[in-house]
Amino acid sequence: MCAATATTPSSTLAAKMTSLPRVVLCDPVVHKNDCQALFEGIAEVLLLDHTANRDDFIRALQPGGQLEGAVGLFERNQSIGRIGRFDKELISKLPLTIKWIAHMGAGYDKVDVFACKERGIGVSNTPGAVDDATATTTLYLLISALRSFSAAERSLRAGNWKKSHSAVNAHDLTGRTVAILGLGGIGLRFAQLVHAFPMRVLYHNRRKVAGAPEWCEYYDKDHLDDMLAQADVLSIHVPFTEETRNIVDERMIRKLKKGAVIINTARGQVVDEEAMMQALKDGHLSAVGLDVFYNEPNIDPRWYDVPNAVLLPHVGTATADTAKQMELRALANLRDFVLTGKGTDLVPELQ
């Protein structure tokens, strides 16, 4: 049952009485009844003690530990706060019985998938579940940045009505051009939203997206500069990997037309933050909209004083609806692994 706790003697006794495979929740789930229904008669579900740290977690998985024999793990970003990243060191200490890690979230940079590959461990994420929430967050940042709404709100809250707000710095969305870096599920949903204004939509991917609407204009790597030169807005939707670290660098930023806006709801590490801040200072960029930062939650304090920066504390997927979809999809991946040996959403690096 999903209510079982790894630290109770009864759970260890139950393990000896059942032949069901064992899976571990590194954090409690919100939708306990759904969890129980997913695993009923399929697997014994144990919950890691909420006080457990990294060393406790490793010990509990070893022979004689409360989580001995576990074959799969469910984890989310909150798990990192107690047991740390699933980096190469942690992966190397997992028992050989562990063959699957079900991550709750579209971005899975907290898990070293290549270390998992070496150990024969599958990793799943939850693509699709976050598309709408992240895309609408991107749309909010876009509208606020172009219209200078965030600065206007700050002026109002300071009791200055709209003294610091100027129409010269505010722009309509209709007729402007958005360049999307990464037309995955989130990027495509965002494209659909902005197309309604309408805005012209350009995009760059490693390859042309099959089934993308014809109004999404594709630019390959040889024509990336042409895309950037036309963009009023660059919206970033690439996953964070070593390959994409600082992919939006100073050169790319300077290829954007003067007065362009950058929106980032992907990961802070995919943008050269210093180059972006400098481009704001010298006027090459007119504004930015950021839900993610390079060293969050300890963000560069200089951002607080940038008037043309719209800032959110990484809340792109923070809705009750999306949280439920992500949780159930991650749990379903873990269940599918138990049943078939493979979750539905195996991450691309392991396919």
Order of alpha helices (4+ residues) and beta strands (2+ residues): alpha-beta-alpha-beta-alpha-beta-alpha-alpha-beta-alpha-beta-alpha-alpha-beta-alpha-beta-beta-alpha-beta-alpha-beta-alpha-beta-beta-alpha
